[in-house]
Amino acid sequence: MKLQKKETVSMVLKLEKLLKDIDSIFRIIYEKYHLNKEEVLILLTLWEKGPMTLKEMDQYENIKTYKRTR
């Protein structure tokens, strides 16, 4: 049981480090291109899936209505 708890703690710490790494990537992208996380995810989705309507895009990344005109 103690081994399982240690593994769980270890996995949580690894996950936390991974999240920090991901956040640092988005921070670098924002500093260089002035795109927030949501905008980057939208661009990556369009790159992978191709052109689509906003309604179709909502299946992948929920776009708030006030941001649709940006």
Jmol script that loads the backbone (N, CA, C; Angstrom):
load data "model"
ATOM      1  N   MET A   1       0.821  -1.194   0.000  1.00  0.00           N
ATOM      2  CA  MET A   1       0.000   0.000   0.000  1.00  0.00           C
ATOM      3  C   MET A   1       0.869   1.264   0.000  1.00  0.00           C
ATOM      4  N   LYS A   2       1.974   1.254   0.753  1.00  0.00           N
ATOM      5  CA  LYS A   2       2.852   2.421   0.803  1.00  0.00           C
ATOM      6  C   LYS A   2       3.485   2.690  -0.558  1.00  0.00           C
ATOM      7  N   LEU A   3       3.822   1.622  -1.266  1.00  0.00           N
ATOM      8  CA  LEU A   3       4.407   1.769  -2.599  1.00  0.00           C
ATOM      9  C   LEU A   3       3.420   2.439  -3.545  1.00  0.00           C
ATOM     10  N   GLN A   4       2.158   2.054  -3.444  1.00  0.00           N
ATOM     11  CA  GLN A   4       1.132   2.643  -4.303  1.00  0.00           C
ATOM     12  C   GLN A   4       0.984   4.139  -4.007  1.00  0.00           C
ATOM     13  N   LYS A   5       1.021   4.521  -2.743  1.00  0.00           N
ATOM     14  CA  LYS A   5       0.918   5.936  -2.373  1.00  0.00           C
ATOM     15  C   LYS A   5       2.117   6.715  -2.903  1.00  0.00           C
ATOM     16  N   LYS A   6       3.305   6.131  -2.812  1.00  0.00           N
ATOM     17  CA  LYS A   6       4.507   6.794  -3.323  1.00  0.00           C
ATOM     18  C   LYS A   6       4.422   6.974  -4.833  1.00  0.00           C
ATOM     19  N   GLU A   7       3.912   5.942  -5.524  1.00  0.00           N
ATOM     20  CA  GLU A   7       3.751   6.041  -6.976  1.00  0.00           C
ATOM     21  C   GLU A   7       2.743   7.124  -7.334  1.00  0.00           C
ATOM     22  N   THR A   8       1.661   7.199  -6.562  1.00  0.00           N
ATOM     23  CA  THR A   8       0.642   8.216  -6.811  1.00  0.00           C
ATOM     24  C   THR A   8       1.227   9.610  -6.626  1.00  0.00           C
ATOM     25  N   VAL A   9       1.958   9.810  -5.551  1.00  0.00           N
ATOM     26  CA  VAL A   9       2.593  11.105  -5.294  1.00  0.00           C
ATOM     27  C   VAL A   9       3.577  11.428  -6.409  1.00  0.00           C
ATOM     28  N   SER A  10       4.347  10.447  -6.812  1.00  0.00           N
ATOM     29  CA  SER A  10       5.317  10.645  -7.892  1.00  0.00           C
ATOM     30  C   SER A  10       4.621  11.035  -9.192  1.00  0.00           C
ATOM     31  N   MET A  11       3.513  10.368  -9.502  1.00  0.00           N
ATOM     32  CA  MET A  11       2.779  10.689 -10.732  1.00  0.00           C
ATOM     33  C   MET A  11       2.179  12.089 -10.675  1.00  0.00           C
ATOM     34  N   VAL A  12       1.686  12.483  -9.511  1.00  0.00           N
ATOM     35  CA  VAL A  12       1.122  13.825  -9.357  1.00  0.00           C
ATOM     36  C   VAL A  12       2.214  14.876  -9.548  1.00  0.00           C
ATOM     37  N   LEU A  13       3.384  14.637  -9.003  1.00  0.00           N
ATOM     38  CA  LEU A  13       4.497  15.577  -9.163  1.00  0.00           C
ATOM     39  C   LEU A  13       4.942  15.666 -10.622  1.00  0.00           C
ATOM     40  N   LYS A  14       4.972  14.532 -11.310  1.00  0.00           N
ATOM     41  CA  LYS A  14       5.325  14.539 -12.732  1.00  0.00           C
ATOM     42  C   LYS A  14       4.282  15.288 -13.542  1.00  0.00           C
ATOM     43  N   LEU A  15       3.014  15.095 -13.196  1.00  0.00           N
ATOM     44  CA  LEU A  15       1.937  15.803 -13.887  1.00  0.00           C
ATOM     45  C   LEU A  15       2.047  17.308 -13.662  1.00  0.00           C
ATOM     46  N   GLU A  16       2.360  17.706 -12.443  1.00  0.00           N
ATOM     47  CA  GLU A  16       2.531  19.122 -12.137  1.00  0.00           C
ATOM     48  C   GLU A  16       3.676  19.727 -12.956  1.00  0.00           C
ATOM     49  N   LYS A  17       4.775  19.014 -13.086  1.00  0.00           N
ATOM     50  CA  LYS A  17       5.900  19.495 -13.888  1.00  0.00           C
ATOM     51  C   LYS A  17       5.506  19.606 -15.359  1.00  0.00           C
ATOM     52  N   LEU A  18       4.776  18.624 -15.851  1.00  0.00           N
ATOM     53  CA  LEU A  18       4.309  18.656 -17.233  1.00  0.00           C
ATOM     54  C   LEU A  18       3.410  19.867 -17.475  1.00  0.00           C
ATOM     55  N   LEU A  19       2.505  20.140 -16.546  1.00  0.00           N
ATOM     56  CA  LEU A  19       1.619  21.300 -16.684  1.00  0.00           C
ATOM     57  C   LEU A  19       2.412  22.606 -16.676  1.00  0.00           C
ATOM     58  N   LYS A  20       3.436  22.687 -15.852  1.00  0.00           N
ATOM     59  CA  LYS A  20       4.288  23.881 -15.830  1.00  0.00           C
ATOM     60  C   LYS A  20       5.020  24.043 -17.157  1.00  0.00           C
ATOM     61  N   ASP A  21       5.495  22.932 -17.716  1.00  0.00           N
ATOM     62  CA  ASP A  21       6.171  22.980 -19.017  1.00  0.00           C
ATOM     63  C   ASP A  21       5.215  23.450 -20.113  1.00  0.00           C
ATOM     64  N   ILE A  22       3.999  22.929 -20.093  1.00  0.00           N
ATOM     65  CA  ILE A  22       2.995  23.328 -21.091  1.00  0.00           C
ATOM     66  C   ILE A  22       2.672  24.810 -20.944  1.00  0.00           C
ATOM     67  N   ASP A  23       2.475  25.265 -19.710  1.00  0.00           N
ATOM     68  CA  ASP A  23       2.195  26.684 -19.483  1.00  0.00           C
ATOM     69  C   ASP A  23       3.343  27.563 -19.959  1.00  0.00           C
ATOM     70  N   SER A  24       4.573  27.115 -19.768  1.00  0.00           N
ATOM     71  CA  SER A  24       5.713  27.922 -20.220  1.00  0.00           C
ATOM     72  C   SER A  24       5.745  28.000 -21.748  1.00  0.00           C
ATOM     73  N   ILE A  25       5.351  26.929 -22.420  1.00  0.00           N
ATOM     74  CA  ILE A  25       5.276  26.962 -23.888  1.00  0.00           C
ATOM     75  C   ILE A  25       4.247  27.986 -24.335  1.00  0.00           C
ATOM     76  N   PHE A  26       3.059  27.966 -23.721  1.00  0.00           N
ATOM     77  CA  PHE A  26       2.022  28.933 -24.086  1.00  0.00           C
ATOM     78  C   PHE A  26       2.460  30.366 -23.752  1.00  0.00           C
ATOM     79  N   ARG A  27       3.208  30.540 -22.670  1.00  0.00           N
ATOM     80  CA  ARG A  27       3.698  31.871 -22.303  1.00  0.00           C
ATOM     81  C   ARG A  27       4.683  32.384 -23.355  1.00  0.00           C
ATOM     82  N   ILE A  28       5.577  31.522 -23.830  1.00  0.00           N
ATOM     83  CA  ILE A  28       6.537  31.907 -24.871  1.00  0.00           C
ATOM     84  C   ILE A  28       5.806  32.275 -26.161  1.00  0.00           C
ATOM     85  N   ILE A  29       4.808  31.474 -26.523  1.00  0.00           N
ATOM     86  CA  ILE A  29       4.014  31.769 -27.729  1.00  0.00           C
ATOM     87  C   ILE A  29       3.322  33.112 -27.577  1.00  0.00           C
ATOM     88  N   TYR A  30       2.768  33.374 -26.383  1.00  0.00           N
ATOM     89  CA  TYR A  30       2.084  34.652 -26.168  1.00  0.00           C
ATOM     90  C   TYR A  30       3.058  35.820 -26.295  1.00  0.00           C
ATOM     91  N   GLU A  31       4.235  35.687 -25.707  1.00  0.00           N
ATOM     92  CA  GLU A  31       5.220  36.768 -25.763  1.00  0.00           C
ATOM     93  C   GLU A  31       5.687  37.038 -27.186  1.00  0.00           C
ATOM     94  N   LYS A  32       5.824  35.992 -27.981  1.00  0.00           N
ATOM     95  CA  LYS A  32       6.337  36.160 -29.338  1.00  0.00           C
ATOM     96  C   LYS A  32       5.252  36.551 -30.340  1.00  0.00           C
ATOM     97  N   TYR A  33       4.064  35.929 -30.227  1.00  0.00           N
ATOM     98  CA  TYR A  33       3.025  36.125 -31.243  1.00  0.00           C
ATOM     99  C   TYR A  33       1.765  36.815 -30.721  1.00  0.00           C
ATOM    100  N   HIS A  34       1.695  37.093 -29.440  1.00  0.00           N
ATOM    101  CA  HIS A  34       0.531  37.734 -28.820  1.00  0.00           C
ATOM    102  C   HIS A  34      -0.751  36.939 -29.054  1.00  0.00           C
ATOM    103  N   LEU A  35      -0.647  35.624 -28.949  1.00  0.00           N
ATOM    104  CA  LEU A  35      -1.798  34.726 -29.049  1.00  0.00           C
ATOM    105  C   LEU A  35      -1.975  34.031 -27.706  1.00  0.00           C
ATOM    106  N   ASN A  36      -3.217  34.043 -27.203  1.00  0.00           N
ATOM    107  CA  ASN A  36      -3.436  33.343 -25.942  1.00  0.00           C
ATOM    108  C   ASN A  36      -3.637  31.848 -26.191  1.00  0.00           C
ATOM    109  N   LYS A  37      -3.786  31.110 -25.128  1.00  0.00           N
ATOM    110  CA  LYS A  37      -3.887  29.651 -25.203  1.00  0.00           C
ATOM    111  C   LYS A  37      -5.051  29.217 -26.095  1.00  0.00           C
ATOM    112  N   GLU A  38      -6.198  29.847 -25.902  1.00  0.00           N
ATOM    113  CA  GLU A  38      -7.390  29.508 -26.689  1.00  0.00           C
ATOM    114  C   GLU A  38      -7.139  29.723 -28.182  1.00  0.00           C
ATOM    115  N   GLU A  39      -6.520  30.835 -28.531  1.00  0.00           N
ATOM    116  CA  GLU A  39      -6.252  31.138 -29.942  1.00  0.00           C
ATOM    117  C   GLU A  39      -5.273  30.138 -30.558  1.00  0.00           C
ATOM    118  N   VAL A  40      -4.266  29.742 -29.797  1.00  0.00           N
ATOM    119  CA  VAL A  40      -3.302  28.757 -30.295  1.00  0.00           C
ATOM    120  C   VAL A  40      -3.994  27.418 -30.530  1.00  0.00           C
ATOM    121  N   LEU A  41      -4.841  27.013 -29.595  1.00  0.00           N
ATOM    122  CA  LEU A  41      -5.555  25.747 -29.752  1.00  0.00           C
ATOM    123  C   LEU A  41      -6.478  25.772 -30.967  1.00  0.00           C
ATOM    124  N   ILE A  42      -7.100  26.916 -31.227  1.00  0.00           N
ATOM    125  CA  ILE A  42      -7.957  27.055 -32.410  1.00  0.00           C
ATOM    126  C   ILE A  42      -7.122  26.927 -33.678  1.00  0.00           C
ATOM    127  N   LEU A  43      -5.988  27.611 -33.722  1.00  0.00           N
ATOM    128  CA  LEU A  43      -5.122  27.523 -34.905  1.00  0.00           C
ATOM    129  C   LEU A  43      -4.614  26.102 -35.132  1.00  0.00           C
ATOM    130  N   LEU A  44      -4.231  25.429 -34.067  1.00  0.00           N
ATOM    131  CA  LEU A  44      -3.758  24.049 -34.200  1.00  0.00           C
ATOM    132  C   LEU A  44      -4.869  23.118 -34.680  1.00  0.00           C
ATOM    133  N   THR A  45      -6.083  23.349 -34.201  1.00  0.00           N
ATOM    134  CA  THR A  45      -7.221  22.541 -34.649  1.00  0.00           C
ATOM    135  C   THR A  45      -7.485  22.768 -36.126  1.00  0.00           C
ATOM    136  N   LEU A  46      -7.462  24.032 -36.556  1.00  0.00           N
ATOM    137  CA  LEU A  46      -7.676  24.334 -37.978  1.00  0.00           C
ATOM    138  C   LEU A  46      -6.572  23.733 -38.836  1.00  0.00           C
ATOM    139  N   TRP A  47      -5.363  23.765 -38.348  1.00  0.00           N
ATOM    140  CA  TRP A  47      -4.237  23.204 -39.086  1.00  0.00           C
ATOM    141  C   TRP A  47      -4.420  21.694 -39.262  1.00  0.00           C
ATOM    142  N   GLU A  48      -4.857  21.040 -38.193  1.00  0.00           N
ATOM    143  CA  GLU A  48      -5.010  19.583 -38.246  1.00  0.00           C
ATOM    144  C   GLU A  48      -6.275  19.158 -38.991  1.00  0.00           C
ATOM    145  N   LYS A  49      -7.410  19.835 -38.732  1.00  0.00           N
ATOM    146  CA  LYS A  49      -8.704  19.395 -39.267  1.00  0.00           C
ATOM    147  C   LYS A  49      -9.105  20.108 -40.552  1.00  0.00           C
ATOM    148  N   GLY A  50      -8.487  21.239 -40.840  1.00  0.00           N
ATOM    149  CA  GLY A  50      -8.855  21.998 -42.032  1.00  0.00           C
ATOM    150  C   GLY A  50      -9.956  23.004 -41.735  1.00  0.00           C
ATOM    151  N   PRO A  51     -10.395  23.728 -42.784  1.00  0.00           N
ATOM    152  CA  PRO A  51     -11.406  24.770 -42.593  1.00  0.00           C
ATOM    153  C   PRO A  51     -12.695  24.206 -41.994  1.00  0.00           C
ATOM    154  N   MET A  52     -13.345  25.020 -41.175  1.00  0.00           N
ATOM    155  CA  MET A  52     -14.620  24.615 -40.583  1.00  0.00           C
ATOM    156  C   MET A  52     -15.370  25.844 -40.109  1.00  0.00           C
ATOM    157  N   THR A  53     -16.655  25.675 -39.887  1.00  0.00           N
ATOM    158  CA  THR A  53     -17.476  26.770 -39.381  1.00  0.00           C
ATOM    159  C   THR A  53     -17.209  26.935 -37.885  1.00  0.00           C
ATOM    160  N   LEU A  54     -17.672  28.067 -37.342  1.00  0.00           N
ATOM    161  CA  LEU A  54     -17.505  28.287 -35.904  1.00  0.00           C
ATOM    162  C   LEU A  54     -18.269  27.238 -35.104  1.00  0.00           C
ATOM    163  N   LYS A  55     -19.425  26.834 -35.624  1.00  0.00           N
ATOM    164  CA  LYS A  55     -20.217  25.810 -34.935  1.00  0.00           C
ATOM    165  C   LYS A  55     -19.443  24.488 -34.876  1.00  0.00           C
ATOM    166  N   GLU A  56     -18.782  24.137 -35.965  1.00  0.00           N
ATOM    167  CA  GLU A  56     -17.961  22.922 -35.968  1.00  0.00           C
ATOM    168  C   GLU A  56     -16.766  23.077 -35.026  1.00  0.00           C
ATOM    169  N   MET A  57     -16.186  24.264 -35.002  1.00  0.00           N
ATOM    170  CA  MET A  57     -15.031  24.521 -34.137  1.00  0.00           C
ATOM    171  C   MET A  57     -15.408  24.361 -32.664  1.00  0.00           C
ATOM    172  N   ASP A  58     -16.650  24.697 -32.329  1.00  0.00           N
ATOM    173  CA  ASP A  58     -17.097  24.576 -30.942  1.00  0.00           C
ATOM    174  C   ASP A  58     -16.997  23.142 -30.421  1.00  0.00           C
ATOM    175  N   GLN A  59     -16.968  22.163 -31.312  1.00  0.00           N
ATOM    176  CA  GLN A  59     -16.812  20.770 -30.879  1.00  0.00           C
ATOM    177  C   GLN A  59     -15.414  20.543 -30.302  1.00  0.00           C
ATOM    178  N   TYR A  60     -14.447  21.313 -30.753  1.00  0.00           N
ATOM    179  CA  TYR A  60     -13.059  21.137 -30.321  1.00  0.00           C
ATOM    180  C   TYR A  60     -12.641  22.160 -29.272  1.00  0.00           C
ATOM    181  N   GLU A  61     -13.023  23.394 -29.483  1.00  0.00           N
ATOM    182  CA  GLU A  61     -12.643  24.485 -28.577  1.00  0.00           C
ATOM    183  C   GLU A  61     -13.823  25.436 -28.508  1.00  0.00           C
ATOM    184  N   ASN A  62     -14.390  25.577 -27.327  1.00  0.00           N
ATOM    185  CA  ASN A  62     -15.551  26.446 -27.171  1.00  0.00           C
ATOM    186  C   ASN A  62     -15.116  27.906 -27.291  1.00  0.00           C
ATOM    187  N   ILE A  63     -15.615  28.576 -28.318  1.00  0.00           N
ATOM    188  CA  ILE A  63     -15.253  29.968 -28.562  1.00  0.00           C
ATOM    189  C   ILE A  63     -16.346  30.850 -27.985  1.00  0.00           C
ATOM    190  N   LYS A  64     -15.986  31.700 -27.062  1.00  0.00           N
ATOM    191  CA  LYS A  64     -16.962  32.606 -26.461  1.00  0.00           C
ATOM    192  C   LYS A  64     -17.450  33.587 -27.521  1.00  0.00           C
ATOM    193  N   THR A  65     -18.733  33.903 -27.488  1.00  0.00           N
ATOM    194  CA  THR A  65     -19.317  34.729 -28.541  1.00  0.00           C
ATOM    195  C   THR A  65     -18.650  36.093 -28.648  1.00  0.00           C
ATOM    196  N   TYR A  66     -18.229  36.677 -27.550  1.00  0.00           N
ATOM    197  CA  TYR A  66     -17.603  37.992 -27.625  1.00  0.00           C
ATOM    198  C   TYR A  66     -16.209  37.935 -28.240  1.00  0.00           C
ATOM    199  N   LYS A  67     -15.612  36.766 -28.364  1.00  0.00           N
ATOM    200  CA  LYS A  67     -14.288  36.640 -28.961  1.00  0.00           C
ATOM    201  C   LYS A  67     -14.349  36.273 -30.438  1.00  0.00           C
ATOM    202  N   ARG A  68     -15.521  35.987 -30.952  1.00  0.00           N
ATOM    203  CA  ARG A  68     -15.651  35.537 -32.337  1.00  0.00           C
ATOM    204  C   ARG A  68     -15.306  36.630 -33.340  1.00  0.00           C
ATOM    205  N   THR A  69     -15.375  37.868 -32.938  1.00  0.00           N
ATOM    206  CA  THR A  69     -15.134  38.969 -33.874  1.00  0.00           C
ATOM    207  C   THR A  69     -13.723  39.519 -33.784  1.00  0.00           C
ATOM    208  N   ARG A  70     -12.892  38.922 -32.959  1.00  0.00           N
ATOM    209  CA  ARG A  70     -11.539  39.450 -32.778  1.00  0.00           C
ATOM    210  C   ARG A  70     -10.745  39.422 -34.051  1.00  0.00           C
TER     211      ARG A  70
END
end "model"
wireframe off; spacefill off
backbone 0.3
color backbone group
